[in-house]
């Protein structure tokens, strides 16, 4: 047997062999569109150690066999994806997007659309910082510029981060990027066991629906139509063909003149068939 491809436990650490990595990465790619090249093998091995111990499996092969079984796909896959997926996010990340909406974008869109209520989708919302940042921006706009009502759908494939997002409790250090007066307006300060923590106000929390959703779904239509879609730093984890399919589906559920926001390392360059016009770096509007 090739010892470099063995899958065993050494000194309490489970070793992911090439064969089992290929089985697992292929499954993750087919079901969730997340690409895991060979240089991610050690990352996958480290992130799944706790799951293997929790289930008392003896080897990675035993764990992968379970994940790919009918019972495992029902009971374990969501927990595995929680462990595998990257959930790095911050409040007001890429602040130019929020500044654009507040100072320019919303004025133009409301003028051409005539809408009085906006529907926004935060796709890949992680632990909630993005949709709460959007909610604060919209609330601020409605207060100081022009009244507009709104609701936000926030989706992610990870159940654990969605549970965190629904509660809306964060450590105070997470709010350092807030505009100066937002903390007083939109946060509740924690006491006792919640010392040095804050919670998003109930008014803003009521504006957001958090829901588990896989962007590899073949149909977005049941989600409704949106005036604004945020999908930032998510497409980078997908192969190009998957990126294009997801972008087309976004366009189908985006209203005319609505906005699509991508991450700083993402673009639609090369996707000429999309009905999107580039108006700022990583900001697009639907043109037909």
C-alpha positions in Angstrom: 0.0 0.0 0.0 1.2 3.5 -0.8 1.7 5.0 2.7 1.3 8.5 1.4 -2.3 7.7 0.5 -3.2 6.0 3.7 -6.1 7.4 5.7 -5.5 6.8 9.4 -5.2 8.4 12.8 -1.8 9.4 14.1 -1.2 10.8 17.5 -4.9 11.9 17.7 -4.8 13.6 14.3 -6.8 12.1 11.4 -4.9 12.0 8.1 -6.9 12.8 4.9 -5.5 10.7 2.0 -5.6 11.8 -1.7 -8.3 9.3 -2.6 -10.7 10.4 0.2 -9.9 14.1 -0.5 -10.9 13.6 -4.1 -14.2 11.8 -3.1 -15.0 14.6 -0.7 -14.0 17.5 -2.8 -15.9 16.2 -5.8 -19.0 15.8 -3.7 -18.7 19.3 -2.3 -18.2 20.7 -5.8 -21.2 18.9 -7.2 -23.6 19.8 -4.4 -22.4 23.2 -3.4 -20.2 24.5 -6.2 -17.3 25.1 -3.8 -14.0 24.3 -5.5 -11.3 22.7 -3.4 -8.1 22.3 -5.4 -5.4 19.9 -4.1 -3.7 22.7 -2.2 -6.8 22.9 0.1 -6.4 19.3 1.3 -4.7 20.2 4.6 -7.3 22.9 5.2 -10.1 20.4 4.7 -8.3 17.9 6.9 -7.9 20.4 9.8 -11.5 21.7 9.5 -13.1 18.3 9.7 -11.1 16.9 12.7 -13.8 17.9 15.2 -16.6 16.3 13.1 -14.8 13.0 12.9 -14.1 13.0 16.7 -17.7 14.0 17.4 -19.0 11.0 15.4 -16.4 8.6 16.8 -15.1 7.6 13.3 -11.7 6.0 13.3 -10.5 7.2 9.8 -11.3 9.8 7.2 -12.4 7.0 4.9 -15.0 5.9 7.5 -16.2 9.6 7.7 -16.4 10.1 4.0 -18.3 6.8 3.5 -20.8 8.1 6.1 -21.1 11.6 4.5 -21.8 10.1 1.1 -24.4 7.6 2.4 -28.1 8.3 2.5 -28.0 8.8 6.2 -25.0 11.0 6.2 -26.4 13.3 3.5 -29.4 13.8 5.7 -27.7 14.1 9.1 -24.1 15.3 8.5 -23.7 17.2 5.3 -25.0 20.5 6.7 -22.6 20.2 9.6 -19.7 19.4 7.3 -20.5 22.5 5.2 -20.6 24.6 8.3 -17.0 23.4 9.1 -15.7 23.7 5.5 -17.2 27.0 4.4 -15.4 30.3 4.9 -17.4 32.9 6.8 -15.2 36.0 7.0 -17.2 39.2 7.1 -17.4 42.5 8.8 -19.9 45.4 9.3 -19.7 47.9 6.4 -17.1 45.8 4.6 -16.3 47.6 1.3 -17.8 50.9 2.6 -18.0 52.4 -0.9 -21.0 50.2 -1.6 -23.0 51.7 1.3 -21.8 55.2 0.5 -23.0 54.8 -3.1 -26.5 53.7 -2.0 -26.9 56.4 0.6 -25.5 59.3 -1.4 -26.4 58.5 -5.0 -27.7 55.1 -5.9 -31.0 55.1 -4.1 -32.0 58.6 -5.3 -31.5 57.5 -8.9 -33.2 54.1 -8.5 -36.3 55.4 -6.7 -36.7 58.1 -9.4 -36.7 55.7 -12.3 -38.5 52.9 -10.6 -41.1 54.8 -8.6 -40.9 52.2 -5.9 -41.9 53.0 -2.3 -40.7 49.7 -0.8 -37.5 47.9 -1.7 -36.7 44.2 -1.6 -33.0 43.4 -1.1 -31.2 40.1 -1.2 -28.0 39.5 0.8 -26.7 36.2 -0.8 -24.0 34.6 1.3 -24.8 36.7 4.3 -22.6 34.7 6.7 -23.2 35.8 10.4 -25.3 38.7 9.5 -23.0 41.7 9.4 -23.8 42.5 5.7 -27.6 42.5 5.9 -27.5 44.5 9.1 -25.2 47.0 7.4 -27.6 47.2 4.5 -30.6 47.7 6.9 -28.8 50.6 8.8 -28.0 52.2 5.4 -31.6 52.0 4.2 -32.9 53.2 7.6 -30.5 56.1 7.5 -31.6 57.0 4.0 -35.3 56.9 5.0 -34.6 59.2 7.9 -32.4 61.9 6.4 -33.2 61.8 2.7 -36.4 60.3 1.5 -38.9 57.8 3.1 -38.6 54.3 1.8 -39.7 51.0 3.3 -37.7 47.9 2.8 -37.3 44.2 3.6 -34.1 42.1 3.3 -33.8 38.4 2.5 -30.4 37.1 3.9 -29.3 33.6 2.8 -26.4 31.3 3.4 -25.7 27.6 3.2 -24.3 27.4 6.8 -27.0 26.8 9.5 -24.6 27.8 12.3 -23.8 31.3 11.0 -27.5 31.9 10.3 -28.4 31.0 13.9 -25.8 33.6 15.0 -27.2 36.2 12.5 -30.8 35.8 13.7 -29.9 36.6 17.3 -27.9 39.6 16.2 -25.5 39.7 19.1 -21.8 40.8 18.4 -18.8 41.7 20.4 -18.2 45.5 20.6 -14.9 45.3 18.7 -16.9 44.2 15.6 -18.6 47.6 15.5 -15.4 49.7 15.0 -16.2 50.2 11.4 -19.6 51.8 12.2 -20.2 55.4 11.1 -20.0 57.6 14.2 -23.6 57.9 15.2 -24.9 54.5 14.1 -24.0 52.8 17.4 -26.3 54.9 19.4 -29.1 54.7 16.8 -29.0 51.0 16.0 -27.4 49.0 18.8 -28.4 47.9 22.2 -25.6 47.7 24.8 -25.2 44.4 26.7 -25.3 44.1 30.5 -24.1 41.4 33.0 -23.2 38.3 31.0 -23.4 40.3 27.8 -21.0 42.9 28.9 -18.9 44.2 26.0 -21.4 42.9 23.6 -24.1 44.7 21.5 -27.3 43.6 19.9 -28.9 44.9 16.7 -32.1 46.8 17.5 -35.3 44.9 17.2 -36.6 47.3 14.6 -33.8 46.4 12.2 -33.9 42.7 13.0 -37.6 42.7 12.1 -36.7 43.9 8.6 -34.6 40.8 7.8 -35.5 37.2 7.0 -32.7 34.8 7.4 -33.0 31.6 5.4 -30.8 28.7 4.4 -30.3 28.6 0.6 -27.8 26.9 -1.8 -26.8 29.1 -4.7 -26.4 26.0 -6.8 -30.2 25.8 -6.8 -31.5 25.6 -10.3 -34.3 28.0 -9.5 -34.3 31.4 -7.8 -37.7 32.4 -8.9 -39.5 31.3 -5.7 -37.4 33.9 -3.8 -39.2 36.8 -5.6 -37.9 39.8 -7.4 -35.3 42.2 -6.0 -34.4 45.8 -6.3 -30.9 45.2 -5.0 -28.7 42.1 -4.8 -25.5 41.8 -2.7 -23.3 38.8 -3.5 -19.9 39.8 -2.4 -16.8 37.6 -2.0 -18.9 34.5 -2.7 -18.5 33.8 -6.4 -14.7 33.5 -6.0 -15.3 30.0 -4.5 -17.0 28.8 -7.6 -15.8 27.6 -11.0 -16.3 30.0 -13.9 -19.2 28.1 -15.4 -21.0 28.1 -12.0 -20.3 31.8 -11.6 -21.9 32.5 -15.0 -25.0 30.4 -14.2 -25.5 32.1 -10.8 -25.1 35.6 -12.3 -27.7 34.8 -15.0 -30.1 33.7 -12.2 -29.4 36.9 -10.3 -30.3 38.9 -13.4 -33.6 37.0 -13.8 -34.7 38.0 -10.3 -33.3 41.5 -10.4 -35.7 44.3 -11.4 -34.9 46.7 -14.3 -32.4 49.4 -13.1 -31.8 47.4 -9.9 -28.3 47.1 -8.5 -26.0 44.1 -8.2 -23.0 44.4 -5.8 -20.0 42.0 -6.1 -16.9 41.7 -4.0 -13.7 43.6 -4.6 -12.0 40.7 -6.4 -15.0 39.8 -8.5 -16.3 41.1 -11.9 -18.5 40.2 -14.8 -15.7 40.6 -17.4 -16.1 38.1 -20.2 -19.8 37.5 -19.4 -21.0 39.7 -22.3 -24.5 38.2 -22.5 -25.5 39.5 -19.1 -28.0 42.4 -19.0 -25.8 44.4 -16.7 -24.1 47.7 -17.0 -20.9 48.6 -15.0 -21.4 51.9 -13.2 -18.7 51.7 -10.5 -16.0 49.2 -9.5 -18.0 46.0 -8.5 -21.4 47.9 -8.9 -23.7 47.0 -11.7 -27.2 47.9 -12.8 -29.7 45.9 -14.8 -30.3 47.5 -18.2 -33.0 45.3 -19.7 
